[in-house]
Amino acid sequence: WQCQPATSHARRRPTSAATG
């Protein structure tokens, strides 16, 4: 992830977690 933590973001958008 770039700004927000993947833990919280990954739940809504798995795309962000895959990028970071």
PyMOL Python script that loads the backbone (N, CA, C, O; Angstrom):
from pymol import cmd

cmd.read_pdbstr("""\
ATOM      1  N   TRP A   1       0.830  -1.203   0.000  1.00  0.00           N
ATOM      2  CA  TRP A   1       0.000   0.000   0.000  1.00  0.00           C
ATOM      3  C   TRP A   1       0.863   1.251   0.000  1.00  0.00           C
ATOM      4  O   TRP A   1       2.045   1.196   0.339  1.00  0.00           O
ATOM      5  N   GLN A   2       0.285   2.353  -0.372  1.00  0.00           N
ATOM      6  CA  GLN A   2       1.063   3.595  -0.454  1.00  0.00           C
ATOM      7  C   GLN A   2       0.779   4.500   0.752  1.00  0.00           C
ATOM      8  O   GLN A   2       1.704   4.997   1.395  1.00  0.00           O
ATOM      9  N   CYS A   3      -0.486   4.705   1.046  1.00  0.00           N
ATOM     10  CA  CYS A   3      -0.836   5.602   2.159  1.00  0.00           C
ATOM     11  C   CYS A   3      -1.539   4.847   3.278  1.00  0.00           C
ATOM     12  O   CYS A   3      -1.044   4.778   4.404  1.00  0.00           O
ATOM     13  N   GLN A   4      -2.709   4.277   2.952  1.00  0.00           N
ATOM     14  CA  GLN A   4      -3.465   3.571   3.989  1.00  0.00           C
ATOM     15  C   GLN A   4      -2.969   2.137   4.162  1.00  0.00           C
ATOM     16  O   GLN A   4      -2.436   1.547   3.222  1.00  0.00           O
ATOM     17  N   PRO A   5      -3.138   1.582   5.344  1.00  0.00           N
ATOM     18  CA  PRO A   5      -2.712   0.211   5.640  1.00  0.00           C
ATOM     19  C   PRO A   5      -3.516  -0.828   4.854  1.00  0.00           C
ATOM     20  O   PRO A   5      -4.719  -0.664   4.654  1.00  0.00           O
ATOM     21  N   ALA A   6      -2.865  -1.869   4.422  1.00  0.00           N
ATOM     22  CA  ALA A   6      -3.523  -2.911   3.633  1.00  0.00           C
ATOM     23  C   ALA A   6      -4.551  -3.651   4.482  1.00  0.00           C
ATOM     24  O   ALA A   6      -5.540  -4.164   3.958  1.00  0.00           O
ATOM     25  N   THR A   7      -4.322  -3.707   5.774  1.00  0.00           N
ATOM     26  CA  THR A   7      -5.225  -4.434   6.675  1.00  0.00           C
ATOM     27  C   THR A   7      -6.647  -3.898   6.544  1.00  0.00           C
ATOM     28  O   THR A   7      -7.608  -4.666   6.499  1.00  0.00           O
ATOM     29  N   SER A   8      -6.771  -2.577   6.486  1.00  0.00           N
ATOM     30  CA  SER A   8      -8.095  -1.968   6.401  1.00  0.00           C
ATOM     31  C   SER A   8      -8.529  -1.820   4.948  1.00  0.00           C
ATOM     32  O   SER A   8      -9.707  -1.980   4.627  1.00  0.00           O
ATOM     33  N   HIS A   9      -7.588  -1.517   4.082  1.00  0.00           N
ATOM     34  CA  HIS A   9      -7.900  -1.284   2.675  1.00  0.00           C
ATOM     35  C   HIS A   9      -8.156  -2.601   1.935  1.00  0.00           C
ATOM     36  O   HIS A   9      -9.046  -2.685   1.089  1.00  0.00           O
ATOM     37  N   ALA A  10      -7.379  -3.607   2.260  1.00  0.00           N
ATOM     38  CA  ALA A  10      -7.488  -4.896   1.572  1.00  0.00           C
ATOM     39  C   ALA A  10      -8.902  -5.455   1.717  1.00  0.00           C
ATOM     40  O   ALA A  10      -9.391  -6.142   0.820  1.00  0.00           O
ATOM     41  N   ARG A  11      -9.550  -5.173   2.820  1.00  0.00           N
ATOM     42  CA  ARG A  11     -10.907  -5.694   3.035  1.00  0.00           C
ATOM     43  C   ARG A  11     -11.869  -5.124   1.989  1.00  0.00           C
ATOM     44  O   ARG A  11     -12.740  -5.833   1.487  1.00  0.00           O
ATOM     45  N   ARG A  12     -11.706  -3.855   1.670  1.00  0.00           N
ATOM     46  CA  ARG A  12     -12.625  -3.240   0.708  1.00  0.00           C
ATOM     47  C   ARG A  12     -12.114  -3.434  -0.722  1.00  0.00           C
ATOM     48  O   ARG A  12     -12.878  -3.784  -1.621  1.00  0.00           O
ATOM     49  N   ARG A  13     -10.814  -3.201  -0.919  1.00  0.00           N
ATOM     50  CA  ARG A  13     -10.271  -3.357  -2.286  1.00  0.00           C
ATOM     51  C   ARG A  13      -8.994  -4.198  -2.264  1.00  0.00           C
ATOM     52  O   ARG A  13      -7.926  -3.691  -1.921  1.00  0.00           O
ATOM     53  N   PRO A  14      -9.092  -5.456  -2.622  1.00  0.00           N
ATOM     54  CA  PRO A  14      -7.932  -6.346  -2.674  1.00  0.00           C
ATOM     55  C   PRO A  14      -6.906  -5.874  -3.708  1.00  0.00           C
ATOM     56  O   PRO A  14      -5.753  -6.305  -3.690  1.00  0.00           O
ATOM     57  N   THR A  15      -7.329  -5.001  -4.593  1.00  0.00           N
ATOM     58  CA  THR A  15      -6.432  -4.518  -5.648  1.00  0.00           C
ATOM     59  C   THR A  15      -5.261  -3.747  -5.042  1.00  0.00           C
ATOM     60  O   THR A  15      -4.117  -3.880  -5.478  1.00  0.00           O
ATOM     61  N   SER A  16      -5.571  -2.941  -4.032  1.00  0.00           N
ATOM     62  CA  SER A  16      -4.532  -2.116  -3.413  1.00  0.00           C
ATOM     63  C   SER A  16      -3.493  -3.003  -2.714  1.00  0.00           C
ATOM     64  O   SER A  16      -2.293  -2.736  -2.777  1.00  0.00           O
ATOM     65  N   ALA A  17      -3.960  -4.037  -2.064  1.00  0.00           N
ATOM     66  CA  ALA A  17      -3.049  -4.930  -1.333  1.00  0.00           C
ATOM     67  C   ALA A  17      -2.098  -5.622  -2.307  1.00  0.00           C
ATOM     68  O   ALA A  17      -0.924  -5.829  -2.002  1.00  0.00           O
ATOM     69  N   ALA A  18      -2.616  -5.975  -3.477  1.00  0.00           N
ATOM     70  CA  ALA A  18      -1.782  -6.670  -4.467  1.00  0.00           C
ATOM     71  C   ALA A  18      -0.699  -5.734  -5.011  1.00  0.00           C
ATOM     72  O   ALA A  18       0.413  -6.159  -5.324  1.00  0.00           O
ATOM     73  N   THR A  19      -1.055  -4.453  -5.115  1.00  0.00           N
ATOM     74  CA  THR A  19      -0.089  -3.487  -5.647  1.00  0.00           C
ATOM     75  C   THR A  19       1.053  -3.280  -4.654  1.00  0.00           C
ATOM     76  O   THR A  19       2.223  -3.267  -5.038  1.00  0.00           O
ATOM     77  N   GLY A  20       0.711  -3.121  -3.395  1.00  0.00           N
ATOM     78  CA  GLY A  20       1.748  -2.870  -2.393  1.00  0.00           C
ATOM     79  C   GLY A  20       1.929  -4.121  -1.595  1.00  0.00           C
ATOM     80  O   GLY A  20       2.755  -4.158  -0.684  1.00  0.00           O
TER      81      GLY A  20
END
""", "prot")
cmd.dss("prot")
cmd.show_as("cartoon", "prot")
cmd.util.cbc("prot")
cmd.orient("prot")
